[in-house]
Amino acid sequence: MHSGDGLLDGLCPPMHEMSVAMEICQITERAIGARSPSAVTEVVIDVGDDAGVEIQSLEFCLEALFHSPPFSAARAVVRREGGDVLRVASVEVEE
């Protein structure tokens, strides 16, 4: 069976987006330093139209990761841009 013919199509996000989401979580943890990841309230990610990332899948993965330990309820905000940009633009932390 090749990709696209599976019974779980549409239910499981592509692995690429999950890998990107996991890297965003790691970047977020580095950005907050010694503060607890549970203090993160919002992470803004810029994603270009040519970045090779499926926005809906990335949002799904980020929601799952940001609502699991070590994060507690961070909100991911994905902003679409032109080009191939893919970056964590900002991280909001509860003081």
C-alpha positions as CSV (number, residue, x, y, z in Angstrom):
1,M,0.0,0.0,0.0
2,H,1.5,3.4,-0.9
3,S,0.8,6.8,0.6
4,G,-2.7,8.1,-0.2
5,D,-4.4,4.6,-0.1
6,G,-4.3,4.1,3.7
7,L,-7.3,3.7,5.9
8,L,-5.9,6.3,8.2
9,D,-5.5,9.0,5.5
10,G,-6.8,12.3,6.9
11,L,-6.6,11.0,10.5
12,C,-2.8,11.0,11.0
13,P,-0.8,14.1,10.2
14,P,2.2,13.7,7.9
15,M,5.5,12.9,9.7
16,H,7.2,16.0,8.2
17,E,4.8,18.4,10.0
18,M,5.2,16.5,13.3
19,S,9.0,16.8,13.0
20,V,8.6,20.5,12.3
21,A,6.3,20.9,15.3
22,M,8.7,19.0,17.6
23,E,11.5,21.3,16.5
24,I,9.3,24.3,17.2
25,C,8.8,22.9,20.7
26,Q,12.6,22.5,21.2
27,I,13.2,26.1,19.9
28,T,10.5,27.3,22.3
29,E,12.1,25.6,25.3
30,R,15.5,27.1,24.4
31,A,13.9,30.5,24.0
32,I,12.4,30.5,27.5
33,G,15.6,29.5,29.2
34,A,15.2,28.5,32.9
35,R,11.4,29.2,32.9
36,S,9.0,26.4,33.0
37,P,7.5,25.4,29.6
38,S,4.1,25.4,31.3
39,A,4.5,29.2,31.5
40,V,4.4,29.5,27.7
41,T,1.0,31.0,26.6
42,E,1.6,31.6,22.9
43,V,4.0,30.8,20.1
44,V,3.9,32.6,16.8
45,I,5.2,30.8,13.8
46,D,5.7,32.3,10.4
47,V,5.2,29.8,7.5
48,G,5.8,30.8,3.9
49,D,3.7,29.6,1.1
50,D,6.7,27.8,-0.4
51,A,8.0,26.3,2.8
52,G,6.7,22.9,2.0
53,V,4.6,22.7,5.1
54,E,0.9,21.8,5.2
55,I,-0.5,24.5,7.5
56,Q,-3.5,22.5,8.9
57,S,-1.3,19.5,9.7
58,L,1.3,21.7,11.4
59,E,-1.5,23.4,13.5
60,F,-2.9,20.0,14.5
61,C,0.6,18.7,15.6
62,L,1.4,21.9,17.5
63,E,-2.0,21.8,19.3
64,A,-1.3,18.3,20.4
65,L,2.2,19.0,21.6
66,F,1.4,22.4,23.3
67,H,-1.4,20.8,25.3
68,S,0.9,18.0,26.6
69,P,3.7,18.0,29.1
70,P,6.0,19.8,29.5
71,F,3.8,22.5,28.0
72,S,0.3,22.9,29.5
73,A,-1.9,25.1,27.3
74,A,0.2,27.2,24.9
75,R,-1.5,28.5,21.8
76,A,0.1,28.3,18.4
77,V,-0.5,31.1,16.0
78,V,0.6,30.3,12.5
79,R,1.0,33.3,10.2
80,R,1.2,32.8,6.5
81,E,3.8,34.6,4.5
82,G,5.2,34.7,1.0
83,G,8.4,32.8,0.2
84,D,9.9,29.8,1.9
85,V,10.2,31.2,5.5
86,L,9.7,28.9,8.4
87,R,10.5,30.4,11.8
88,V,9.4,30.9,15.4
89,A,8.6,34.6,15.4
90,S,7.8,35.1,19.1
91,V,7.2,33.3,22.3
92,E,4.8,34.7,25.0
93,V,5.4,33.6,28.6
94,E,3.2,34.1,31.6
95,E,5.2,36.1,34.2
